């Protein structure tokens, strides 16, 4: 699979965060949530323009579409 934004990733497939696009504030916010390059995630639910629910560290996290668009996965 080529690298794509998290909000375009298929539901249920194991993914790895390969990049985070955005400024210092966005990177810091995502790091605070535990999302960093090299982390394994799985999309649990998504809609065309709404939030993205991901599974990480045995739990679930909901990201807004704008924040999910900054996370690049493969």
LUMGUMAR-217240 format. One record per residue (C-alpha): residue number from 0; x, z, y. Coordinates in nm, 3 decimals. Each point is the difference from the previous one (the first is absolute). Layout:
REM LUMGUMAR-217240
<site><seq>NUM</seq><x>X</x><z>Z</z><y>Y</y></site>
...
//
This chain:
REM LUMGUMAR-217240
<site><seq>0</seq><x>0.000</x><z>0.000</z><y>0.000</y></site>
<site><seq>1</seq><x>0.126</x><z>-0.084</z><y>0.346</y></site>
<site><seq>2</seq><x>0.004</x><z>0.263</z><y>0.272</y></site>
<site><seq>3</seq><x>-0.338</x><z>0.042</z><y>0.171</y></site>
<site><seq>4</seq><x>-0.167</x><z>0.248</z><y>0.232</y></site>
<site><seq>5</seq><x>-0.165</x><z>0.294</z><y>-0.173</y></site>
<site><seq>6</seq><x>-0.348</x><z>-0.092</z><y>0.119</y></site>
<site><seq>7</seq><x>0.031</x><z>-0.337</z><y>-0.179</y></site>
<site><seq>8</seq><x>0.134</x><z>0.146</z><y>-0.326</y></site>
<site><seq>9</seq><x>-0.205</x><z>-0.020</z><y>-0.319</y></site>
<site><seq>10</seq><x>-0.191</x><z>0.307</z><y>-0.114</y></site>
<site><seq>11</seq><x>0.143</x><z>0.183</z><y>-0.301</y></site>
<site><seq>12</seq><x>0.346</x><z>-0.159</z><y>-0.019</y></site>
<site><seq>13</seq><x>0.311</x><z>0.217</z><y>0.022</y></site>
<site><seq>14</seq><x>0.183</x><z>-0.078</z><y>0.324</y></site>
<site><seq>15</seq><x>0.318</x><z>0.111</z><y>0.175</y></site>
<site><seq>16</seq><x>0.036</x><z>0.041</z><y>0.376</y></site>
<site><seq>17</seq><x>0.276</x><z>-0.242</z><y>0.101</y></site>
<site><seq>18</seq><x>-0.031</x><z>0.027</z><y>0.376</y></site>
<site><seq>19</seq><x>-0.182</x><z>0.159</z><y>0.289</y></site>
<site><seq>20</seq><x>-0.060</x><z>-0.211</z><y>0.308</y></site>
<site><seq>21</seq><x>-0.073</x><z>0.164</z><y>0.330</y></site>
<site><seq>22</seq><x>0.151</x><z>0.226</z><y>0.256</y></site>
<site><seq>23</seq><x>0.155</x><z>0.342</z><y>-0.027</y></site>
<site><seq>24</seq><x>-0.337</x><z>0.176</z><y>0.034</y></site>
<site><seq>25</seq><x>-0.160</x><z>-0.193</z><y>-0.286</y></site>
<site><seq>26</seq><x>0.301</x><z>0.055</z><y>-0.226</y></site>
<site><seq>27</seq><x>0.003</x><z>0.372</z><y>0.078</y></site>
<site><seq>28</seq><x>-0.375</x><z>0.032</z><y>-0.063</y></site>
<site><seq>29</seq><x>0.030</x><z>-0.176</z><y>-0.337</y></site>
<site><seq>30</seq><x>0.301</x><z>0.211</z><y>-0.094</y></site>
<site><seq>31</seq><x>-0.202</x><z>0.312</z><y>0.083</y></site>
<site><seq>32</seq><x>-0.263</x><z>-0.124</z><y>-0.245</y></site>
<site><seq>33</seq><x>0.272</x><z>-0.043</z><y>-0.264</y></site>
<site><seq>34</seq><x>0.019</x><z>-0.379</z><y>0.019</y></site>
<site><seq>35</seq><x>0.353</x><z>-0.137</z><y>0.004</y></site>
<site><seq>36</seq><x>0.180</x><z>-0.308</z><y>-0.127</y></site>
<site><seq>37</seq><x>0.057</x><z>0.016</z><y>-0.374</y></site>
<site><seq>38</seq><x>-0.317</x><z>0.202</z><y>-0.071</y></site>
<site><seq>39</seq><x>-0.234</x><z>-0.115</z><y>-0.277</y></site>
<site><seq>40</seq><x>-0.366</x><z>-0.031</z><y>0.097</y></site>
<site><seq>41</seq><x>-0.319</x><z>-0.150</z><y>-0.139</y></site>
<site><seq>42</seq><x>-0.298</x><z>-0.127</z><y>0.202</y></site>
<site><seq>43</seq><x>-0.312</x><z>0.179</z><y>-0.124</y></site>
<site><seq>44</seq><x>-0.252</x><z>-0.160</z><y>0.238</y></site>
<site><seq>45</seq><x>0.003</x><z>-0.240</z><y>0.292</y></site>
<site><seq>46</seq><x>-0.238</x><z>-0.210</z><y>0.207</y></site>
<site><seq>47</seq><x>0.059</x><z>-0.310</z><y>0.212</y></site>
<site><seq>48</seq><x>0.045</x><z>0.181</z><y>0.330</y></site>
<site><seq>49</seq><x>-0.044</x><z>0.370</z><y>-0.076</y></site>
<site><seq>50</seq><x>0.209</x><z>0.285</z><y>-0.129</y></site>
<site><seq>51</seq><x>0.227</x><z>-0.021</z><y>-0.305</y></site>
<site><seq>52</seq><x>-0.001</x><z>0.278</z><y>-0.261</y></site>
<site><seq>53</seq><x>0.330</x><z>0.035</z><y>-0.181</y></site>
<site><seq>54</seq><x>0.117</x><z>0.218</z><y>-0.286</y></site>
<site><seq>55</seq><x>0.334</x><z>0.172</z><y>0.053</y></site>
<site><seq>56</seq><x>0.159</x><z>0.316</z><y>-0.141</y></site>
<site><seq>57</seq><x>-0.303</x><z>0.054</z><y>-0.226</y></site>
<site><seq>58</seq><x>-0.241</x><z>0.011</z><y>0.294</y></site>
<site><seq>59</seq><x>-0.185</x><z>-0.236</z><y>0.228</y></site>
<site><seq>60</seq><x>0.063</x><z>-0.088</z><y>0.362</y></site>
<site><seq>61</seq><x>-0.221</x><z>-0.200</z><y>0.237</y></site>
<site><seq>62</seq><x>0.171</x><z>-0.224</z><y>0.254</y></site>
<site><seq>63</seq><x>-0.165</x><z>-0.192</z><y>0.280</y></site>
<site><seq>64</seq><x>0.028</x><z>-0.378</z><y>-0.014</y></site>
<site><seq>65</seq><x>0.249</x><z>-0.009</z><y>0.289</y></site>
<site><seq>66</seq><x>0.235</x><z>0.251</z><y>-0.162</y></site>
<site><seq>67</seq><x>-0.032</x><z>-0.167</z><y>-0.342</y></site>
<site><seq>68</seq><x>0.094</x><z>-0.331</z><y>0.163</y></site>
<site><seq>69</seq><x>0.340</x><z>0.150</z><y>0.095</y></site>
<site><seq>70</seq><x>0.092</x><z>0.083</z><y>-0.363</y></site>
<site><seq>71</seq><x>0.164</x><z>-0.283</z><y>-0.198</y></site>
<site><seq>72</seq><x>-0.023</x><z>0.024</z><y>-0.380</y></site>
<site><seq>73</seq><x>0.114</x><z>-0.203</z><y>-0.298</y></site>
//
